[in-house]
C-alpha cells in the first residue's frame, strides 16, 4: 500500500482533493464522519477522521468549499486506489453530529480486557 494514502474529500472523479492529513492504515478500523452544510451557492463538506464517539463535534476537520451540490439523492463512497480489503460496516445519516456519532457503551467484560492491556 502506498504510504502517502490518506483520507480526502474530493469532487467526483478525483479532482479538487482536500487531504485530511490522516493516513489510511492497513488492517485498521477508521471512523469517518462527513458533514454537509447546504448553503446558497457553494456548500461546505467537512470530513472528520476518527472523532471520539459521544463527544461534541470537533472544532476542526478538513473542509471542501468549491461545490454546489444542489439536491442530493444518492451517496457514493469510493476507495480510490485501494481496491481490495475495504469493508464498510455502517452508514448513518442524521441532522446532528450526535445523531451519527453517539456515545458508545461497552459491556464490563470488554472494559476489563481493555484495562488489562
RADA-V62061 format. One line per field, one symbol per residue. psi: psi as a letter, one per 20 degrees, with the letter a starting at -180 (. if undefined). burial: 1 if it has 16 or more other C-alpha atoms within 10 Angstrom, else 0. A space follows every 50 residues. Layout:
BEGIN
psi=???
burial=???
END
This chain:
BEGIN
psi=qpijprpqprqpiirlpoqhjpqopqkppqopppppoorpcqrpoppppl qoqirrpqhqapppkkpnhbppirpppqjcioiqjpppippqprirghhi mrqppqqhhghgghhi.
burial=00001011110000000111000100000000111001000011111110 10100010001111000000000000000000000000000000001001 10000000000000000
END
